[in-house]
Amino acid sequence: MLVITLHDNPGVDGRAAPLDRISALVEGHRPVSLVVVLDGGAGADAAVAVVLRGHRVCSRLGLVMSVASRSAPVRRLLEAGADTAGTRLVVHARADTAIATATAPTAAA
């Protein structure tokens, strides 16, 4: 499992850098699952866009992706914008829950 925390809002013009880093980490390490934690300052539309694009990368690779955000509006945006063609995006309110849930399928395998 790979856990990535976005601490800050990347802004509209800064979305490419965190997405490139997430893609490189996922493609380089090939984890079974990815958990993205949106920390306090990362709960903006640009961070949501990064996560949703990262979810498309994970879907293409067949990885399970979970996201944790304390913000209910951000969780709703993530659920509404998630790509439904691939693997399901799992959205949680707490990071510990997202991590525990992400490890459950790998522990059973």
C-alpha positions in Angstrom: 0.0 0.0 0.0 1.1 3.5 -0.8 -0.1 6.5 1.3 0.3 10.0 0.0 -0.7 13.2 1.8 -1.6 16.4 0.0 -0.9 19.1 2.5 -1.6 22.2 0.4 -4.0 23.2 -2.3 -1.9 23.1 -5.5 -4.0 25.8 -7.2 -5.3 25.6 -10.7 -1.9 26.2 -12.3 -0.1 23.8 -10.0 -2.2 20.7 -10.5 0.2 19.0 -12.9 3.1 18.6 -10.5 1.3 16.6 -7.8 -0.4 14.5 -10.4 2.9 13.8 -12.1 4.4 12.8 -8.7 1.4 10.5 -7.8 1.6 8.9 -11.3 5.3 8.3 -11.0 5.0 6.8 -7.5 2.1 4.5 -8.5 3.7 3.4 -11.7 7.1 3.0 -10.1 6.1 1.1 -7.0 3.0 -0.7 -8.3 1.3 -1.0 -4.9 -1.9 -3.0 -4.5 -3.7 0.1 -3.2 -3.2 3.8 -2.9 -4.5 6.0 -0.1 -4.5 9.8 -0.7 -5.1 11.9 2.4 -6.3 15.5 1.8 -4.9 17.4 4.7 -6.6 20.7 5.9 -5.2 23.1 3.2 -5.7 20.6 0.4 -9.5 20.6 0.4 -10.0 22.9 -2.6 -11.2 22.2 -6.1 -7.7 21.9 -7.5 -6.8 19.2 -5.0 -10.0 17.4 -5.8 -9.1 17.5 -9.5 -5.7 16.0 -8.8 -7.2 13.2 -6.9 -9.8 12.5 -9.5 -7.2 12.4 -12.2 -5.0 10.1 -10.0 -8.0 7.8 -9.7 -8.1 7.5 -13.5 -4.4 6.4 -13.4 -5.1 3.9 -10.7 -8.2 2.5 -12.5 -6.1 2.1 -15.7 -3.5 0.1 -13.6 -6.2 -1.9 -11.7 -5.3 -0.4 -8.3 -7.8 0.3 -5.6 -7.7 4.0 -4.5 -9.0 5.4 -1.3 -9.2 9.1 -0.3 -9.6 10.6 3.2 -10.9 14.1 3.7 -12.4 15.6 6.8 -14.5 17.9 4.7 -17.9 16.6 3.8 -18.2 19.0 0.8 -14.9 17.6 -0.6 -16.0 14.0 0.0 -19.2 14.8 -2.0 -17.2 16.3 -4.8 -15.0 13.3 -5.0 -17.9 10.9 -5.0 -19.7 12.8 -7.7 -16.7 13.2 -9.9 -15.2 9.7 -9.6 -14.7 7.7 -12.8 -17.2 4.9 -12.7 -15.7 3.0 -15.6 -12.8 1.4 -13.7 -12.1 0.6 -10.1 -14.3 2.3 -7.5 -13.0 5.3 -5.7 -13.5 4.8 -1.9 -13.9 8.0 0.0 -13.6 8.2 3.8 -13.7 11.0 6.4 -10.7 9.7 8.4 -7.2 8.7 7.2 -7.0 5.8 9.7 -10.2 4.3 8.3 -9.0 4.7 4.7 -5.7 3.0 5.5 -7.3 0.2 7.5 -9.9 -0.4 4.7 -7.2 -0.3 2.0 -5.2 -3.0 3.8 -8.1 -5.3 4.3 -8.2 -6.7 0.7 -4.4 -7.3 0.7 -4.4 -9.0 4.1 -7.0 -11.5 2.9 -5.1 -12.3 -0.3 
